[in-house]
Amino acid sequence: MNFALSDDEGVGIERLALGNQVPWTIEGCGPAFTVVADGTTVTGQSVSSREQTTRARDDGGVETIIRSRCTQPALEIGWHIRRYPDLPVVETWVSVTNRGQASVTIDRLDSLGLTLAQRDYELLSYTSGWGLEFDEVRRPLTVPTSLETLRGRSSQGMHPFFALIRSDGAVLSGAVAWSGNWVIRFEALETGPTPGIVVSGGLHDIGFAKLLSPGETVEAPPVVLALGYGGDLDTTSIAMARAARAHWAPRSELASRLPVEWNHWWTYEDHSINESVFLSNVAVAADLGVEVCTLDAGWFGPSDTGSQWTDVRGDWDQVNTARFPHGLRHLADAVHDRGMRFGLWCEIEALGPKAAIAQRRPDLPAMRDGQPLGYVCLGNPAGWQWAREVLERLVTEHGADWIKLDFNLDPGLGCNRTDHGHGPGDGLFEHYTGYYRLLEDVRAAHPDLVLENCSSGGLRIDLGLLRRTHLTFLSDPDWPEHGLQLLWGASTMLPPDQLLHWGYSEWHGEHRHQKFDPRDPGLRPHQLDYYRRIAMLGCTGFSLGLPDLPEWVRERLRHHVRVYQELVRPFVRTGDLHRLTGAPRRFGAGERWAAVQYAQPDGSAHLVLAFRLHGGPGLGLTVCPDAIRPYLVDTEIRVTGKTLYETPEL
């Protein structure tokens, strides 16, 4: 990456380019950041007395900090730029310190400011909803345009990602590393001799106001940028995946194994799960080669068989002994005795309407304008401490090796209580800051523990949680066509080894596409094989009622678990993912053949997986291997994928 900072015209990015590409930025134009404090706008062009330092980070990155001072208001602004050796990836963020004698209110904290030349761009983004995650939208960029969410969860409505594809094929991808409200704006450049487009954003300014006391500092979430070429989104997604694996994603022995998981939820939900049902499934799961057995919702709350999990979320101190008379440690021991790990679901932030803890601890609930929001405010030190103690008990008392952390509500603009240690305008900001610190603290105390990020399936998928959890659950539904669309979208910003999705679960409830019945007399082996292989493209598992499966189904599942473990997951763990076809789309749209190529970074091995979807031509698929990558075709000859494709005799 060709990256240079501007200092003559103010703090900014002077040059952002890949190799000999035409630079993305207009030299000398536009702010690198924007801060609004007490109604005054401060940009990289308006600050003075700049001081620049550069240091190597422990994880291999290089961070440059440009500290600037302004007098009205009296602020010190740190603009942070982090680069990575040999990767076309950079991230920027801003920190603000109050250097005055009086408090100051920060109303806007933009970590990103780029000024692009006025050219033709295609804008790619993803809309999102429950069971509709990563719905790709491509359109010509017009200004003004904004991508954003104000629902309080990063992927509710839209995923925090964009890509610009320039008319000459250059690619710029960006992602906001934040789990709450965010925005990316595309606006016309209003000053300067050259027409341009200003790209700004990061933390959303609507609903945000942070009161800074003298000497206090606030730090905004980073925005990550990656550069690519050839109009090929793979060139930026591979760079982001490599950065995540080398610099961002936490590690544990169990998570790095990419274990095959069984989870009880879709087959039994909460009303049909109990100790004997769970243990009977555990016995079969061990025989199939499964490595993690997860007990989902239904284990907590009052001891009766009729309680609803949504009502009593928060009562994690109560085990429902009507369903689990011997407690959770008994289940964990049984799983461990069979050589597997024990997973446990918990929606640590949520408070159900009948949760006893909300009555006992009125200091915990997040509220807005006096109305409860349905979650525990982690910007409140008392709420944070309560949550930390709960998660500690799940590990030390109940024996959890893996915690599935869910979040099934929209906080909106967040808590505005003034007795929680935050102000009325920064409750959501402080909640997520506290949540990040909670995850980091739990991982530090239990380095072997796996933390899975889930939020109504896939409604909080972002680089902020990627840096603090080991796996990201992509969506509740998992029918085959849907699963392929998720992979195409999610892998543009997350590495494949962080993507967890089950394969065509057996649903107890109604869903027009979740119709898989593993006991259907008409089910054929090739159909089951197809379903399971699609689910192998990331970290995999299934939610099926195992004890009464037909023997041939068990045998095929056992076979596919072994195929994934021995053949596929070494590629998912470390390989670069290349999309060999366009994006498949759920509901019969998009590409009707879907093919991907996993390539080990050293070029030593490749794996191609191809699937014909409903409506696809039945005569087969011709794909071109990654056109740029060199392939070894004998002991001495290396050719590009394009040459290999065009020269059949090779």
N, C-alpha and C positions, 0 to 999 in steps of 0.2 A: 504494500500500500504506500502510495506517495502522499504523505500527510505533512502539511506545514501550517504553523500558526502565524497569524497576522499580529503585528504589534504596532505598525505605523499608524493605522487608521483606528486603533482600538483593539480590544481583545476579540479574536475571532478565528475562524478556520479559513486560512488563505487558500489552501489547496487540498482537495480531497480527490484522489484519482487512483486507479489501479494500473500500474505499469505505465504504458504510453497512451492510455486513454485520455480523451479530452476531459479536463477536470470538471467535477460536478459543481464546484463553487465558483462564484464570481469574485475575483481577487479584490480584497479591500472593501467588500460590501456586506452589510448585515451584521447583526449582533450574534454572539455565540450563545448568549443566555439572556433572559429577561427576568428581572425581579421587580415586583411592585410592593413598595413599603410606604405606609401612611399616605397612599394616593400618589406617590411619586414613582415614576417608572425609571428603573436603572438598567442599562444594557451594557454589553461589552464595549460599546463605543462611547459611553458617557462616564466611565470610571477613570480614575487617575492613580498615580503612585503605584504602579504595578511591580510585582516581585514574582519571579518564576523559579520554581525548584522542580527537579526531576529525581525520582528514586526508583530503584528496582524493588518489586514486591516479592514476598516470599513464594508466591505461587507462580512466578515466572513472568508476570506482566510488568510493564513499565508505566509509571504514573507521573504525569506532569501536573503541577498545580500552579495556576496563575492567581495570585492574591492581589486584589485591588481594593482601594479605599474610595469611599465617597463621603462627603461631609454633610449633606442634607438629603436624607437622614444619615446619621453617622454609622455606616456599615462597613464591615470587611467582607468582601465576597470572594469566595474561592471557586474558581472554575477548574474542574478536575477532568483530565483527559487520560484515559487508560488505554494502552496499546499492547498488542501481543506479538511476540517474535514470530515471523514467518506466517502470520495470518492476516488477511485483509479485513480485520475487525477492529473497531474502536468504540469506546463508550464514553459518554460525557455526563457529568452531573454538576450541580451547583450546591455550595454550602454558604450560609449567611450567618454572620456573627454580629450581634449588636455591640458596637463600640461606643455608644453614647451613654448619657447619664439617665435617660428616661426610656421607658418601654416603647417598643415600636411594633406595629402590626404588619405582618407579611401577608399579602393577599394573592401573590402569584409567584411561582417558582418554576420557571422553564429551564429544564436541563439541556434542551436542544435548541440550536439556532443555526440554520443553514440557509444560505442564499444561493439559489440555483439559477442558471441561465434560462431565459425564456425560450423553451423548445417544446417539441411534442413529447409527452410522457404518457405511458399507460400506467394507471394506478391499480394495484391489486390489494384487496383487503378481504377479510372474512367476517361475515355476520355470524351470529351465534344465538342459540336458544336451546332449551332442553330437548335433546335428541336431534338437534339441528346444528350441532357444532361444525365449525369450519366449512361454512357455505361460501364458496369463492365468488367474489365480485371483481370483474375486470371492466374498466371503463377509461376513456381518455381523461386525463387530469384537467379539470377546470378550476379556476379560483374565483371566489373562496370556496374551499371544501374543508370539512373537519371530520375526523374519525374520533369517536369518543364513547365512553360510557359514564353514566351518572347513577347506575344502579347499586354501586357499592361492591360489586364483584367484577374483576377485570375482564371476564369473558361473557358477561351477561349482556347480550345485545350485539357485541362486536368484540373480536379478539384484539389484544394490544399489539398489532403487527401491521406493517404496510410494506409494499415493495413498489418502487418506481422503475419502469423499464423504458429507457430512453430510445429514441428513434434509431440510434446507431448500435443498439443492443446492449449498452452498458446497463448494469443492474445495481440499484441501491435498495437494500432491505433494512428495515428498522423495527425495533421492538422495545416497548416500555417495560422495564423490570419492576413492575409494581402490581399489587393485587387488588387495589381499590380503584377509585375513579381516575381516569387518565384521558388525555386528549393529544391528538396530533393535528395541527392546523396547516393548511396550504393557502397562503395569502399572497397578493400582489405586492411587490416591492414598491414602496411609495416614494422613496428618495433614491438618488444616485443617477449617474449618467447612463446606466445600462438597465434595460428592462429585466426583471427577474421574478422569481417566486421564493418567498420566505417560508421555510418549513420550521415550525416551532412546536414546543410542547413538552410532555412528560406528565407530571402531576397536574390534574385538572384544577383550574383556578376557581370554577364555580363551586360554592359551598365550602371553600377553604379560606381560613383566616387564622394565622398563627401569631399569638402575642409573644414577642421576644423580650424578656427582661434584660437589663444591662449585663453583658458578658455571655449571654445564652446564644447557642448555635442551633440552627436547624439545617438538615441536609435533605435534599430532594432525591428521589429515586433516579437511577441512571436510565439513559436511553442508549441502546446498543445499535450500531450501524455496521453493515457488512457490504462489501463491494463485490460485484461479479461481472460477467461478460457473456457475450453471445446470446443475449436475451434469455439466458438459462437460469432459472431460479435455483437449480441445484448448486450453482457456483457459490451462492451466498449461504444456502442452507447447510452445505457441507462445512463451510468455514465456521458458521455458528455452532454446529455440532462438535467440531474439533475444539473450539474454544470452551464449550460447556464441559466436555470430557476432561480437558487438560487444566481448566482454571476455575470453573464455577460449580459444577455438580459435586455434592458431598458423596463420600464413599463409605461403604460398609461391605464386609465379606459377603453377607447374604444378598444384599441388593445387587452387588456386582456379578453374582452368579446368575441373575435373571431367573429366579426360581419359578417353576410352574405352580400356579395357585388354584386351589378350589375354595369357593366362597358359597355359603348356604343361601344367599339372599333371594335371588329371583325364583328359586324353586319353592322355598318355604316361607319367605318373608318373616314377619315376627310372630304371626298367629300360629304357624305350624312347626316352629322350631322348638326343640327341647333337648335335654341331655341325651336321651337315647337316640334320637334322630341324628344329632350331630355326631355322636360316637360311631354309629353304624356307617355313616358316610366316611368318617376318618379311616375306618378299617379298609374300605374299598379304595379310597384315595391312595393309601400307602401301597396297595397292590398295583395301582396304575402307574406309580412312579412320581406322584405329586409331591412337591417339596414344602408347600405351605398350606395349611388349612385355616381359613379365616371365619370366625364367628362374627357375623354382621349384627345389625340392630335386633333388639328383642331380648337382650341379656340383662338389662338394667331396669330399675324402677320397682314399684311395689310387687309383692309376691302374689300375683294372680295371673291367670292365663288370658284375661281379657284386656289387659292394658295395651294401649296403642303407643308405639315407639315415639311418634311425633309429639304426643302429649307430655311425656315425662323426660324429654331430653334435658340433661343437666343433673339428674339424680344418679350420677355415676357411682355414688357411694353405696347404692343399693343394688344387690344382685337379685334378680327375680328367681327366688328359690322354688317357686311353683313350677317353673320350667327347668331350672338347673339346681336340683336339690343339693348336690355336692359341691356347688360353687364352681368358679371358673378355673381355679388352680387344678382341679380334678381333670378338666378338659385339657388344659395345657400339658399336664403330665402324660395324659394318654397320647396326645399328639407327639410329644417328645419321645415317648417310649417306642414309637414306631419310626423314629428317625426323621421326623418332619419338624417344621417350625410352626408356632401358634400365632395366628393373626387375630386382632381384635379391632372392631369398629368403634369409633367414638366421634361424636360431633361436639368437640370440646368447647366451641364458642356458643353453641345454641342453648336456649332455654325454652322448653315447652310450656304451654299455657297452664298445665297442671303440675309442673315441677315443684316439688316441696322445697328445693333449695332456694327458689325465688322468694318464698315466704320467709324462710329462715334468714336469708341474707339479702335484705332489700338494698344493700349497697352495691350488689353485683350487676343488676340489669342495666344495659344500655337503654337510654330513653331519649326521645326527641320531643321537645315541647310538652313534656310531661307524660308522653305515651310510650309504653314499652315497645322496643324494637325486636324482641325475641332472641337477643344474644347477650352474652357477658362482655362487657367493655373491658378489653385488655389494655386500654390506655389508663385504666384505674389500677394502681398498684395492688389493691386488695383483690381485684379480679384476676390479675396476672398471677399472684401468689396462689390463689385457689386453683387455677387451672394447672399450674406447675405441680401442685401436690396431687391432683387427680391423675395426671399422666405418670407421675412417679409410682402411684399405686398400681396402675395398669401393668407396669413392668415388674415391680418388685413383689407385689402381692398376687397378681393374677397370672404372671408368667408370660406376658406378651413379648414376642420377638419382633412383631410387626404391628404397627398401629395405622389403621385406615382412618385418616382425619377428614371428615366430611363437613360440608357447610351448605345447608339447604334453604337459605333465605337471602333476601336482598337488603343490605343495611341502608341503601340509599345514601344520603349525605351523612349518616352516622349520628353518634351520640352527641347531644349538646348539654348534658348535665355539667354543672360547674363545681360539683363536689367530687369529681373523679381524678383530679390532678391535671386535667386538660381544660382548655377554654371551650367556649360555645362553638367555635369555628374549626377546630382541629381534632374533634373526637374520632372521626374515621381515620385520619392520618395517624393519630397516636395508637388507635386500635391495631392497625397493621404493623406499625413499628413495634408494638408490644408482642404481636403474634410472631413476627420474625425472631425477636429476641427469645421468645418461648421455645421455638423450634431449635434454635441454636443451643440453648441451654440444655434441653433434653438430649440432643445429640452428643453434646460434650460429656454429659453424665453417663450416657449409655451408647458408646461408639458402635456397638454391634447391632443396635436397634434399627429397624427399617421404618421410615416415615413415608407414608403414601399420601399424596395430595389428591383430594376428591372434593367436588362441590356440586351437588345435584348432578353428578357425573362430571361434565367438563366445563363448568361455568366459572372457573377461576384457574385458568391455565396461563402462566406468565413466567418470565425469567426471574422474577423476584422469588417465587416459590420453588422454581427449579434449583436455585442456589441453596435452598434450605430443606428440601425434601428429596428423597431418593427416587421416587417414582411418581408419575402423573397419570391419574385415571382419566381416560379420554371422553367417556360418555356412558350413560346407563344402558341405552339400547345397544345391541351388539350383533344385529343381523348382518350378513356378509357384505352387501353392497355399502351399507352405512360404514362398516369398519374400514373399507378401502378408502372411502372419501376422507375419513378422519386421519388416516395415515398420511395421505397426500398433503393435507393441510397442516397437521400438527408438526410434521417433520420439517417444515420450512423454518421453524424457530426453535425446536427442541430436538435433541439427539434421539435416535430410535430406541436406544437402550433405556430411556426414561419413560417411554410410552407404554402404559399398561392398559390392555383392553381384553375382555374375555371374548370367547368365541361362541356365538349363537346360543345363548343361555335358554334354559327351559323356564319360561315365565309362568308364574301362578296367575298373574293378573292379565288384563286385556291390552293388547297392542297389535295394531293391524299388520305389523311386519315381524313381530316376535312370535312365530308360529312353530318353532322347532319342537318336535316331539321325538325324543330318542327311542321311544318304544313303539312308534308307528310301524305297523307291519309292512307298509309300503316303502319304508326307508331303505335305500340301497347303499352299499359300501362306498361307491364313488361319490355319492352326495355327502356322506359324513366326512370323507377325506377332503372334499372341497371346502367344507365349512371349517374344518380344523386347520387346514393349511393357510387359509386367509388370516386366521387368528395368530399365526406364527410370526407376523411381520414386525412385531415389537416384543415387549414382555407379555406373556400370555397366561391364560387360565380359563376356567369355566365354572359355571354355576348350573349344575345338573343334580338331579336326585340319583345318586350312584347305586344304592343297594339293589334296586330292582331293574337295573339295565339288562337288556338281553346280553348273553355271553359274547356274541360276536361284536356288539357295540363296545363292550369293555375291552375286548382284545384290540379293536382298532384304536380306541383311545390310548391304550397302553403303548401301542406301536407309535402313535403320533407324538406322545410325550417323549418317547425315546428319540424320535427323529428330530424333534425340536432341540432336545438337550445336546445331542451329539453332532448334528449337522448345521442347524439353522442359527442357534443362539450365539455361537462364536462369531458369526458375521454381524448379528444384531448388536453384539457387545462392542465391537471395535470397527466395523465396516462403515465405509461411506455409502450413503443411500443415493442412488440415481434413479429418477423416474424415467422409464423408457417409453411411456405413453403419457397422454394428457390425463387430467384428473377425471376419475370416475365420479359420478354424482348419484346420490340416492334417488329413489323414485324413477329409475329408468332413464336418467339424463346423463350427459357427459360421455366419456369414452366407454365403449362396451367391451373393450379388452383392457385389462390393467396389468402392467408389467413393471417390475422394479429390478434393479441390479444392485446387489451388495458387493462392494469391492474393498478388499483389505487395503489400507493406505499404502503399503509397500508394493502393491500390485501382485502379490504372491498367489491370491486366490479370489475367485468371484462366484457369486451365487445369483442366479436369475430365477424369479418366481413370476409366473404369468397366469392370469385367470380370465376366463371368458364369462362375462356377465350376461344377464338376460337381454336378448336382443342383439347380441354380438354375432358377427358372421362366424359360421361354423367351420370354415376351411383352414383355420389356423391364423397365426399372427407372425408377421415379420417385424423384428425390432432391430434398431441399430444400437450396439453397445455404446457407452459413453464415448462421444466422438473424439474427445481430446486426449483421454487417458491412453498411455501406451500399453500394449498387451504383448506378452512373450508368447510367440507362436512356435518356436522351437528353442533349442538351447542358445541360439545366437541372434535371432531376429526379433526385433521389437517393432510393432506397427501400431498406428492409432486405431481407435475403434471405427472411425470413418473408413480407413483403408481396409480393415478387416471386413467390414460390412459390404464394401464395394468389390472385394476380391474373393469370391467364393472358394477358389482353390486353396486359399490359406486356411 
